[in-house]
């Protein structure tokens, strides 16, 4: 059973699988959005692994003193590029110094234990250290930054298995010598390690692609729910957040929860476009969205429904706090008018919902009525809607 795994065949299969995954990753890099970074590094890592594996397969055709150091260092570099790619994917500073140090460490050990003090077991133990560190870094990245999804668990599990195998091989080399870790000899560990070596690069690349596809799905969902100009939510995204907040309010109804809505409309915005151009008008809209976001809590959301109209949802908010938020928005707009932004004020309508069964349209309707009243009464003001009467802030 143990003799069925021929090292030469395993090495060639590993090279083929790495080559295929490199092409798949290269195609993904060209088709995925630019926000998904690091895919190119993984594609390059697979190519480096191909060259490394071919180097191992050519052993005997070239001097070991040349072939083995090059193949092993390339193996380290390939794993290091995977680390760099995952760091870029998660938006973490790239560890190029770590990669350079690992490659230099591997090269020094290989040359010493080949030319100065030839020792196969020592070479294996020496190489296991940088490989374990690099794979451990990969595992740490997934642990800290990965989303708790099936793709992440699959990817992290593969990295953990590879890290353990590298560490165990290094320990066995130190404690049991070459007889246990030499993959050209039959044995249980040798067979497991050979199989893992053949499958590991391609499976890791597949795991990374699964994680990248999950990130792509979230990115597309976010884009479909966001306003392309300002980056805040659009009508669809706003409706989804409102549905979640009303469901939460229904579950906590005994606590007398409420939520508030601000309908914000910029005054005389058409004049800004006419006098300063549409590009400047777009800049104003982007700045206004940022100003509104700056006065909100993490649980509050702002959306642009089109044109110069923004709506702000304030969960667990009563009328008093809603008016305070509206006042801060207007203050920021007035202060911005003294800078390099064209003069801009806003009329704001405020409505409050206490019944979770009411729905979004009635809430929007009351806020729009209050906004209309603010426009009618002279603009640059806040008004609220109540059943019995209007209140002016």
JOJOCOR-V21339 format. One record per helix or strand of 3 or more residues. SS is the DSSP state (h for helix, s for strand). FROM is the first residue (numbers start at 1). LEN is the number of residues. If there is no record, write none. Layout:
BEGIN
SS|FROM|LEN, SS|FROM|LEN
END
This chain:
BEGIN
h|2|3, h|7|25, h|39|19, h|64|26, h|96|21, h|120|26, h|150|27, h|178|4, h|188|37, h|235|17, h|253|3, s|259|8, h|269|8, h|278|17, s|301|6, s|309|6, h|319|18, s|346|8, h|360|17, s|382|4, s|390|3
END
